[in-house]
Amino acid sequence: MHQLVRLGNEVEQALREGRPVVALETTVINHGPPYPGNLEWALDICRAVREGGATPAVIGVAQGHFLVGMTGSELDRFARTKDIPKASARDLGPVLASGGLGATTVASSLLIADAAGIPVLSTGGIGGVHRNAPVTFDISADLLQLTRSQVAVVCAGVKSILDIGRTLEYLETLGVPVIGYRCKDFPAYYSTSSGFPNPQRADELTALAAAIDLHWRAGATGSAVVTAPIDAADALDGARIERAVHRALREAEQDGVHGAAVTPYLLKSVSAATGGRSAAATRAVLISSARLAGQVAGALADRQEGAPRQP
């Protein structure tokens, strides 16, 4: 085990016994709704992983270590504490050295999950290529980390504020397989379809697990991305979001908003355009992805044991 990893008792036992485990990031806790709503989100996400048949392992940084599988009191501490720094892969050294708390992103959670031997990570959506990337080179660290960590990421695609077409092109360049589970379209987080097709599709858990496992057995050292859309009942109007994003991009340029400040600016505009429904959609995406991630983790564990799981 990696010397910086501290496993929770339940996660440690599950890994020792070869039972399925799903890694979860903590940015969704510290950048979600105010306490106690963020704690309720975290508990609901963990519950969804269990409904999928796996053990949840919430990941964070504390006291110079990686916490993998937080206890209830640790989750409460993360949810209560304000202004916890967001720790992406590049930030882990300084945050560890500080001895304080750090909320993990997809990129850092991939690194830590891989170090802990957890082959599945659940998130609402991965980062991607930003719409102004040809000028700013603003590309999420998630994409490069996907080439470095051997973890299957279950998500609902990427947010509509990103350049989805370029994100898919970049994932192809990086050699990261994108597999839609029972869906032909690449989802756009709040919306069931981005207008782009998934490069690959699997309709059965056994086939999906085989594709992921054989990707690694073939010698690939990176991740695989599994997409499944938000439930139609919880989805938002993609055209309305697109109009809001275009308007917000123009306003951001006029207001001199650049760099890391652009994303929260755009998300605030999307929230306003949807009458606040984007928060409920985010919760729905996180829960549906977590439930499927539990099923994917179970199928992978069963494949390793040679006992196929029925869908």
C-alpha positions as CSV (number, residue, x, y, z in Angstrom):
1,M,0.0,0.0,0.0
2,H,1.2,3.5,-0.8
3,Q,2.8,5.1,2.3
4,L,0.6,8.2,2.2
5,V,-2.7,6.3,1.9
6,R,-4.8,5.8,5.0
7,L,-7.7,3.4,4.4
8,G,-10.9,3.4,6.3
9,N,-11.7,0.1,8.1
10,E,-14.6,-0.8,5.8
11,V,-12.7,0.0,2.6
12,E,-9.6,-1.8,3.8
13,Q,-11.6,-4.9,4.5
14,A,-13.5,-4.8,1.2
15,L,-10.2,-4.5,-0.7
16,R,-8.6,-7.3,1.2
17,E,-11.6,-9.6,0.5
18,G,-11.7,-8.6,-3.2
19,R,-15.1,-6.9,-2.9
20,P,-16.1,-4.0,-5.1
21,V,-15.1,-0.5,-4.0
22,V,-15.9,2.9,-5.6
23,A,-13.8,6.0,-5.1
24,L,-15.5,9.4,-4.7
25,E,-14.0,12.9,-4.8
26,T,-14.6,15.6,-2.1
27,T,-14.8,18.7,-4.3
28,V,-18.6,18.0,-4.7
29,I,-18.9,18.3,-0.9
30,N,-16.9,21.5,-0.4
31,H,-18.2,23.2,-3.5
32,G,-21.8,22.0,-3.3
33,P,-24.6,23.4,-1.3
34,P,-24.0,25.0,2.2
35,Y,-23.9,22.7,5.3
36,P,-25.8,20.5,6.0
37,G,-27.0,20.2,2.4
38,N,-23.5,19.2,1.3
39,L,-23.3,16.5,3.9
40,E,-26.7,15.2,2.8
41,W,-25.4,15.1,-0.8
42,A,-22.4,13.1,0.3
43,L,-24.4,10.6,2.2
44,D,-26.9,10.2,-0.6
45,I,-24.0,9.5,-3.1
46,C,-22.5,6.9,-0.7
47,R,-25.9,5.3,-0.4
48,A,-26.2,5.1,-4.2
49,V,-22.9,3.3,-4.4
50,R,-24.1,0.8,-1.9
51,E,-27.3,0.3,-3.9
52,G,-25.1,-0.5,-6.8
53,G,-23.5,-3.2,-4.7
54,A,-20.2,-1.6,-3.8
55,T,-18.4,0.0,-0.8
56,P,-18.0,3.8,-1.1
57,A,-14.6,5.3,-0.5
58,V,-14.7,9.1,-0.2
59,I,-11.3,10.5,-0.7
60,G,-9.7,13.6,0.9
61,V,-6.5,15.0,2.2
62,A,-5.9,15.5,5.9
63,Q,-2.9,15.7,8.2
64,G,-0.4,14.9,5.6
65,H,-2.2,11.8,4.3
66,F,-4.7,10.6,1.8
67,L,-7.9,9.6,3.5
68,V,-9.6,6.8,1.5
69,G,-12.9,5.8,2.9
70,M,-14.0,8.6,5.3
71,T,-15.9,7.9,8.5
72,G,-19.1,9.7,9.3
73,S,-17.3,12.2,11.6
74,E,-14.6,12.8,8.9
75,L,-17.3,13.5,6.3
76,D,-19.0,15.9,8.7
77,R,-15.7,17.7,9.3
78,F,-15.2,18.1,5.6
79,A,-18.8,19.3,5.1
80,R,-18.6,21.8,8.0
81,T,-15.2,23.3,7.3
82,K,-15.3,26.3,5.0
83,D,-12.7,27.3,2.4
84,I,-11.0,23.9,2.1
85,P,-8.6,24.3,-0.8
86,K,-9.3,22.4,-3.9
87,A,-6.5,20.0,-4.4
88,S,-5.9,18.9,-8.0
89,A,-3.0,16.6,-8.9
90,R,-0.5,19.4,-9.0
91,D,-1.6,20.7,-5.6
92,L,-1.2,17.5,-3.6
93,G,2.4,18.1,-2.4
94,P,1.8,21.6,-1.0
95,V,-1.5,20.5,0.6
96,L,0.0,17.4,2.2
97,A,2.9,19.6,3.5
98,S,0.5,22.0,5.1
99,G,-1.0,19.3,7.2
100,G,-4.4,20.8,6.6
101,L,-7.5,19.6,4.7
102,G,-7.7,19.3,0.9
103,A,-10.8,18.6,-1.3
104,T,-9.9,16.2,-4.1
105,T,-10.8,16.8,-7.7
106,V,-11.3,14.1,-10.4
107,A,-7.6,14.4,-11.3
108,S,-6.3,14.0,-7.7
109,S,-8.9,11.3,-6.9
110,L,-7.7,9.3,-9.9
111,L,-4.1,9.4,-8.6
112,I,-5.1,8.5,-5.1
113,A,-7.6,5.7,-6.1
114,D,-4.9,4.1,-8.3
115,A,-2.4,4.3,-5.4
116,A,-5.0,2.6,-3.1
117,G,-5.8,-0.1,-5.6
118,I,-9.4,1.0,-6.3
119,P,-10.3,0.5,-10.0
120,V,-13.5,2.6,-10.2
121,L,-14.2,6.3,-9.6
122,S,-17.6,7.9,-9.7
123,T,-18.1,11.6,-10.5
124,G,-20.8,13.7,-12.1
125,G,-18.7,14.8,-15.0
126,I,-15.0,14.9,-15.9
127,G,-13.2,18.1,-16.8
128,G,-12.5,18.9,-20.4
129,V,-11.3,21.3,-23.1
130,H,-12.7,24.8,-22.4
131,R,-14.4,26.7,-25.2
132,N,-11.6,29.3,-25.4
133,A,-8.8,26.8,-25.2
134,P,-7.4,27.6,-28.7
135,V,-6.5,31.0,-27.2
136,T,-6.0,30.2,-23.5
137,F,-4.8,26.6,-23.6
138,D,-7.3,26.0,-20.8
139,I,-7.6,22.2,-20.6
140,S,-8.6,20.3,-17.5
141,A,-5.9,18.4,-15.7
142,D,-8.4,15.5,-15.5
143,L,-7.7,14.6,-19.1
144,L,-4.0,14.2,-18.7
145,Q,-4.4,12.3,-15.4
146,L,-6.7,9.9,-17.3
147,T,-3.6,8.7,-19.1
148,R,-1.6,8.1,-15.9
149,S,-4.1,6.3,-13.6
150,Q,-5.6,2.8,-14.3
151,V,-9.1,3.6,-13.1
152,A,-12.5,3.4,-14.8
153,V,-14.3,6.7,-14.4
154,V,-18.1,6.5,-14.4
155,C,-19.8,9.9,-15.2
156,A,-22.4,11.8,-17.2
157,G,-19.9,13.2,-19.7
158,V,-18.8,16.8,-19.3
159,K,-20.6,20.0,-18.5
160,S,-22.1,21.9,-21.3
161,I,-19.9,24.9,-20.5
162,L,-17.0,23.0,-22.1
163,D,-16.1,22.3,-25.7
164,I,-17.4,18.8,-25.9
165,G,-16.3,18.1,-29.4
166,R,-12.7,19.1,-28.7
167,T,-12.8,17.2,-25.4
168,L,-13.8,14.0,-27.3
169,E,-11.1,14.6,-29.9
170,Y,-8.5,15.1,-27.2
171,L,-9.5,11.9,-25.4
172,E,-9.0,10.1,-28.6
173,T,-5.6,11.6,-29.0
174,L,-4.7,10.5,-25.5
175,G,-5.9,6.9,-26.1
176,V,-8.6,7.0,-23.5
177,P,-11.6,4.8,-24.4
178,V,-15.0,6.4,-24.0
179,I,-17.8,3.8,-23.6
180,G,-21.5,4.7,-23.3
181,Y,-23.4,2.3,-21.1
182,R,-26.7,1.6,-22.9
183,C,-26.5,5.0,-24.6
184,K,-25.4,6.0,-28.1
185,D,-24.9,9.7,-27.4
186,F,-22.2,11.3,-25.3
187,P,-24.1,13.0,-22.5
188,A,-23.7,16.7,-21.5
189,Y,-24.0,16.4,-17.7
190,Y,-27.4,18.3,-17.3
191,S,-28.6,17.0,-20.6
192,T,-29.1,13.5,-22.0
193,S,-27.2,14.2,-25.2
194,S,-24.4,16.6,-26.2
195,G,-25.1,16.0,-29.9
196,F,-22.0,13.9,-30.2
197,P,-21.9,10.1,-30.3
198,N,-20.1,7.9,-27.8
199,P,-17.1,6.4,-29.6
200,Q,-18.1,3.0,-28.1
201,R,-21.2,1.4,-26.6
202,A,-21.8,-1.5,-24.2
203,D,-25.3,-2.7,-23.4
204,E,-24.4,-5.3,-20.7
205,L,-22.3,-5.0,-17.6
206,T,-20.4,-8.1,-18.4
207,A,-19.4,-6.7,-21.8
208,L,-18.5,-3.3,-20.3
209,A,-16.3,-4.9,-17.6
210,A,-14.6,-7.1,-20.3
211,A,-13.8,-4.0,-22.4
212,I,-12.3,-2.2,-19.4
213,D,-10.4,-5.2,-18.2
214,L,-9.0,-6.1,-21.6
215,H,-8.0,-2.5,-22.2
216,W,-5.7,-2.8,-19.3
217,R,-4.6,-6.4,-20.1
218,A,-3.6,-5.2,-23.5
219,G,-1.0,-3.0,-21.8
220,A,-2.8,0.4,-21.5
221,T,-1.7,2.2,-18.3
222,G,-4.5,4.8,-18.4
223,S,-8.1,5.0,-17.5
224,A,-11.4,4.3,-19.3
225,V,-14.4,6.6,-19.3
226,V,-17.9,5.1,-18.9
227,T,-20.8,7.5,-19.7
228,A,-24.4,7.2,-18.8
229,P,-26.9,10.2,-19.1
230,I,-28.9,11.9,-16.4
231,D,-32.4,10.5,-16.1
232,A,-34.7,12.2,-18.6
233,A,-37.0,13.3,-15.7
234,D,-34.1,15.3,-14.1
235,A,-32.6,16.6,-17.3
236,L,-32.4,20.2,-18.4
237,D,-33.1,21.8,-21.8
238,G,-29.7,21.6,-23.6
239,A,-30.6,24.4,-26.0
240,R,-31.5,26.7,-23.2
241,I,-28.2,26.0,-21.5
242,E,-26.3,26.5,-24.7
243,R,-27.8,30.0,-25.1
244,A,-26.9,30.8,-21.5
245,V,-23.3,29.7,-22.0
246,H,-22.9,31.8,-25.2
247,R,-24.3,34.8,-23.5
248,A,-22.2,34.3,-20.4
249,L,-19.0,33.9,-22.4
250,R,-19.6,37.3,-24.1
251,E,-20.3,38.9,-20.7
252,A,-17.3,37.3,-19.1
253,E,-15.1,38.8,-21.9
254,Q,-16.7,42.2,-21.4
255,D,-16.2,42.0,-17.6
256,G,-12.6,40.9,-17.9
257,V,-13.2,37.5,-16.3
258,H,-10.3,35.2,-17.1
259,G,-8.6,31.9,-16.1
260,A,-10.1,29.9,-13.2
261,A,-12.8,32.5,-12.6
262,V,-14.5,31.7,-15.9
263,T,-16.0,28.3,-14.8
264,P,-17.8,29.6,-11.7
265,Y,-19.0,32.6,-13.7
266,L,-20.5,30.3,-16.4
267,L,-22.0,28.0,-13.8
268,K,-23.7,30.9,-12.1
269,S,-25.1,32.0,-15.4
270,V,-26.4,28.5,-16.1
271,S,-28.0,28.4,-12.7
272,A,-29.8,31.7,-13.3
273,A,-31.0,30.6,-16.7
274,T,-32.5,27.4,-15.4
275,G,-34.1,29.1,-12.4
276,G,-31.8,27.2,-10.0
277,R,-32.7,23.8,-11.4
278,S,-29.1,23.1,-12.2
279,A,-28.3,22.3,-8.5
280,A,-31.0,19.6,-8.5
281,A,-29.7,18.2,-11.8
282,T,-26.2,18.1,-10.4
283,R,-27.4,16.1,-7.4
284,A,-29.3,13.7,-9.7
285,V,-26.3,13.2,-11.9
286,L,-24.0,12.5,-8.9
287,I,-26.4,9.9,-7.6
288,S,-27.1,8.1,-10.8
289,S,-23.4,7.9,-11.7
290,A,-22.6,6.6,-8.2
291,R,-25.2,3.8,-8.5
292,L,-23.9,2.7,-11.9
293,A,-20.3,2.9,-10.6
294,G,-21.2,0.4,-7.9
295,Q,-22.6,-1.9,-10.6
296,V,-19.5,-1.5,-12.7
297,A,-17.2,-2.1,-9.8
298,G,-19.1,-5.3,-9.0
299,A,-18.9,-6.5,-12.6
300,L,-15.1,-5.9,-12.6
301,A,-14.7,-7.7,-9.3
302,D,-16.8,-10.7,-10.6
303,R,-14.7,-10.8,-13.8
304,Q,-11.5,-11.0,-11.8
305,E,-13.1,-13.9,-9.9
306,G,-14.3,-15.5,-13.1
307,A,-18.0,-15.3,-12.1
308,P,-19.9,-13.1,-14.6
309,R,-22.4,-10.7,-13.2
310,Q,-25.9,-10.6,-14.7
311,P,-27.2,-7.2,-15.7
